[in-house]
Amino acid sequence: MSITETAIASAEAHSAHNYHPLPVVVATADGAWMTDVEGRRYLDMLAGYSALNFGHGNRRLIDAAKAQLERVTLTSRAFHHDRFADFCTQLAALCGMESVLPMNTGAEAVETAVKTARKWGYRVKGVPDGMAKIIVAANNFHGRTTTIISFSTDPEAREDFGPYTPGFEIVPYGDLTALREAMTENTVAVLMEPIQGEAGVLVPPPGYLPGVRALTRERNVLFIADEIQSGLGRTGRTFACEHEGVVPDMYVLGKALGGGVVPVSAVVSSQKVLGVFRPGEHGSTFGGNPLACAVALEVIAMLRTGEFQQRAAELGEHLHQELGLLVGGGAVEEVRGRGLWAGVDIAPALGTGREISEKLMDRGVLVKDTHGSTIRIAPPLVISKEDLDWGLEQIRAVLRG
Ligand SMILES: *Cc1c(COP(=O)(O)O)cnc(C)c1O
């Protein structure tokens, strides 16, 4: 057996099979490139589902992490630490909001948003106890906890994991009439991804997000934007909501916030909304720890200049132009997305998304399939135009067969 096969067999023998990774064993990575245990190089066109927006081993982020490692890494929130105030102040400013509640993973931040909305509903809106409803969209992906999978429409995510948490209403994504009809006096929030990533990088019809904003405002309902994957530069703006001129009541952030170094997530909102919490009502041992704050502060500083957003916009335009040329030729049925983010529906006759991903891997390009014959492309925002073009050339070659 090769080194790769041995490593994979050993991993399979000693780990739960809750993933089906491509057969590549990464040993090192730098920028947009990864190198496997046998020295083969691969262009990373997934970027950890946007957790690696700034690339692998980003010097500024690694230096920030190293410096903090030598100072203090964890205090728990039982004590203050000297990076916390800066992190919260600067993240709130980046979001144009007032208040931050830090957690670690995306799912925890979504759980935090759900708890915030419910408590806001009871204490501020005046919803009768136990009656709060949150409206979500079909084909959503918000994480993997038992409550979050309770409002998933993906049978793989749900089956055998019940009983499910009540209090959620599912409406078709992009349908304002359905949303209006689902709203009642007890609706406390609408929780949505401004672009549905896992569903295949689905961009809602123009006017949908402003419509959600108007409806939620009119009905005194919180609009919670899950920008864990779409936010922090990926689409060519700091937030995907900006493309439609929409400001939600709450951002849910994760992935790129930790710079690909440590898990950092947060809920960002107004004082009025996050002010519903009292000590002891919610928390996390690692949430807002000094190392997380130090890395995230560097991420925020990098986003403040706008250079990564601009890069994503410019390279994204090129990416979508090139992918667009493939549509109609028989191999590609549709391309969606914004910025350096694309969902590509391959003609099923050419193979499943998995088979296409494996062929791309053989050519040194790593992508991830999602439902059926869709592959998604989301390279680090630091990718060079030359590398992007090389990756596109490999995609064209695979689609030519
Ligand atoms: C990845 C993701 C999550 C969950 O984040 P984890 O860190 O994996 O828990 C939630 N929402 C969206 C939109 C995501 O892309």
The ligand as an SDF file (V2000), in Angstrom:
LIG
                    3D

 15 15  0  0  0  0  0  0  0  0999 V2000
  -20.4750   25.9820    8.1340 C   0  0  0  0  0  0  0  0  0  0  0  0
  -21.7540   26.6580    8.4020 C   0  0  0  0  0  0  0  0  0  0  0  0
  -22.3750   26.5780    9.6540 C   0  0  0  0  0  0  0  0  0  0  0  0
  -21.8510   25.7100   10.7770 C   0  0  0  0  0  0  0  0  0  0  0  0
  -20.5470   26.0500   11.1660 O   0  0  0  0  0  0  0  0  0  0  0  0
  -19.6700   24.9820   11.9950 P   0  0  0  0  0  0  0  0  0  0  0  0
  -18.4490   25.7770   12.3810 O   0  0  0  0  0  0  0  0  0  0  0  0
  -19.3570   23.8560   11.0670 O   0  0  0  0  0  0  0  0  0  0  0  0
  -20.4770   24.5620   13.1560 O   0  0  0  0  0  0  0  0  0  0  0  0
  -23.5420   27.2790    9.8510 C   0  0  0  0  0  0  0  0  0  0  0  0
  -24.0790   28.0260    8.8690 N   0  0  0  0  0  0  0  0  0  0  0  0
  -23.5160   28.1360    7.6490 C   0  0  0  0  0  0  0  0  0  0  0  0
  -24.1500   28.9900    6.6030 C   0  0  0  0  0  0  0  0  0  0  0  0
  -22.3420   27.4400    7.3670 C   0  0  0  0  0  0  0  0  0  0  0  0
  -21.8010   27.5100    6.1540 O   0  0  0  0  0  0  0  0  0  0  0  0
  1  2  1  0
  2  3  1  0
  2 14  2  0
  3  4  1  0
  3 10  2  0
  4  5  1  0
  5  6  1  0
  6  7  2  0
  6  8  1  0
  6  9  1  0
 10 11  1  0
 11 12  2  0
 12 13  1  0
 12 14  1  0
 14 15  1  0
M  END
$$$$
